Amino acid sequence: MKFFIGGILAPFYPYLLLLALLFAQIDYDSREFEFVGVQHSDRIISEIKSETNLKIPSDSLGLAYKYLPPIDPIVFAKLQLSEIGKDEFIKNLDGITCYKNFPPNFANSRCDWWKINSENLIFSKTGIMDESYFEVYILKENQTYYLYLKIFTI
């Protein structure tokens, strides 16, 4: 019986092997995912740290995160910063070099909570760092600082 099943499946071995390899290549980074809410704060901050070389202040609170794969992934993030954390974060952005040839508002429509109110904007920086395009916005709303971060792998 064992030989009989093996004999029937033998012509399909290359296809089964290819199918197994394809499934083996599916990983966490190939799926779109999103976290919204303070209950995901640690995970959001961990994801940002793994995607970038940015130093996130220790008192930051992750509020939202969206990952859009596959080839050149896009990351959207929203964090709450303290006033000291805001100043600390801004000091660490020297590695972002100016790059003006990137389309404005690129992919913003793919993230529902990505809303930058220019009236509350206190800081912004866009450019290239570590082979990625960065958009960094800090807003102040009701005495609270919010960091909006978009990263696009180039």
Secondary structure in CASP SS format (residue, H / E / C, confidence):
PFRMAT SS
TARGET T0000
AUTHOR 0000-0000-0000
METHOD secondary structure of the structure
MODEL  1
M C 1.00
K H 1.00
F H 1.00
F H 1.00
I H 1.00
G H 1.00
G H 1.00
I H 1.00
L H 1.00
A H 1.00
P H 1.00
F H 1.00
Y H 1.00
P H 1.00
Y H 1.00
L H 1.00
L H 1.00
L H 1.00
L H 1.00
A H 1.00
L H 1.00
L H 1.00
F H 1.00
A H 1.00
Q H 1.00
I C 1.00
D C 1.00
Y H 1.00
D H 1.00
S H 1.00
R C 1.00
E C 1.00
F E 1.00
E E 1.00
F E 1.00
V E 1.00
G C 1.00
V H 1.00
Q H 1.00
H H 1.00
S H 1.00
D H 1.00
R H 1.00
I H 1.00
I H 1.00
S H 1.00
E H 1.00
I H 1.00
K H 1.00
S H 1.00
E H 1.00
T C 1.00
N C 1.00
L C 1.00
K C 1.00
I C 1.00
P C 1.00
S C 1.00
D C 1.00
S C 1.00
L E 1.00
G E 1.00
L E 1.00
A E 1.00
Y E 1.00
K E 1.00
Y E 1.00
L E 1.00
P C 1.00
P C 1.00
I C 1.00
D C 1.00
P C 1.00
I E 1.00
V E 1.00
F E 1.00
A E 1.00
K E 1.00
L E 1.00
Q E 1.00
L E 1.00
S C 1.00
E H 1.00
I H 1.00
G H 1.00
K H 1.00
D H 1.00
E H 1.00
F H 1.00
I H 1.00
K H 1.00
N C 1.00
L C 1.00
D C 1.00
G C 1.00
I C 1.00
T E 1.00
C C 1.00
Y C 1.00
K C 1.00
N C 1.00
F C 1.00
P C 1.00
P C 1.00
N C 1.00
F C 1.00
A C 1.00
N H 1.00
S H 1.00
R H 1.00
C C 1.00
D C 1.00
W C 1.00
W C 1.00
K C 1.00
I C 1.00
N C 1.00
S H 1.00
E H 1.00
N H 1.00
L E 1.00
I E 1.00
F E 1.00
S E 1.00
K E 1.00
T E 1.00
G E 1.00
I E 1.00
M E 1.00
D C 1.00
E C 1.00
S E 1.00
Y E 1.00
F E 1.00
E E 1.00
V E 1.00
Y E 1.00
I E 1.00
L E 1.00
K E 1.00
E E 1.00
N C 1.00
Q C 1.00
T E 1.00
Y E 1.00
Y E 1.00
L E 1.00
Y E 1.00
L E 1.00
K E 1.00
I E 1.00
F E 1.00
T E 1.00
I C 1.00
END
